[in-house]
Amino acid sequence: MGYAERDADGDYVVRFEPAMAAIAADDVVAATTAMNAAVEAVARRDFRQYQWTYKRFTIRPPGSGEESPYERRRRKPR
């Protein structure tokens, strides 16, 4: 598994660690659980380093009726 970490000087260090064997499991649930546990372990090293927002789903399908969770809401003029 690879991830980047910001060091004390503000530079980034790319780190690689062996993946858990369970990530290669034939059972999708077991593999996904192992992958999520690995990501969680990296995030727990230093919560400030983890990217807590990921704007993957900003575009909603036409006609879905769903609003983007990342869209800024404008205040109504007074």
N, C-alpha and C positions, 0 to 999 in steps of 0.2 A: 504494500500500500504506500502511496506517495502523498506527501502534503508539504506545504510551504509554511514556514514559521518566521515571524519577524523577530530579529534579534535586538539586543539593547541599543545597537547603533542605528537601527531603522532599516537595516538591510534584510533581505530575505534569505533564508537557508532552506534548501529543498532537502527533505528527508525521505528515506525509503525504509520501510520495515517489511518483514515477511508477512504475508497474509495468513490469516487463520486457515487451517485445513478445511474447516467447515464451509468456507466460502465456495469451495468447489463441490459441495454436496449435490447429489442428484435431486434431493428434496428442495424445492424452491423456497419453502418457508424457512428451512434450516439455513440455507445459503444466505437468504435476505437477512435473517436474524443475526447471523455472524457478521455480515457486512455492516449492518447498523451498529452492532456492538463495537466494531473496529472504529467507525466514525465517531461514536460517542466517546471512546477511550481517548482519541486525539483531542476532541473538544474539551474533555475534562482536564487535560494537561494545563490549559490556561483558557478560561472562558473568553477572555478578551481577544484571543487570536481567532476564534471561530466566526465565520461569516454567517450571522444569524438571519439575514434576509437573502433570499434567492428569487429573483423575479422571473421564474420560469413560466408561470402561468398568467402573465399580464394580459395576454390577448384572449378574450373569451370568444367562443364560437358565435357566429351571427345568430341572433334570435334566441340565445340561451337565457336572456333575462338576468344574467349575472353581471355584477359590476366588478371591475378590476380592484383587487384589494390594495393595489399600489397607487391608484389614481388619487391625486390630491383633490380634496373637496374644496370648492371655492365658497367662501362666505358670501352670503347674500348682502348686497349693499343696503345700508340703513336708510 
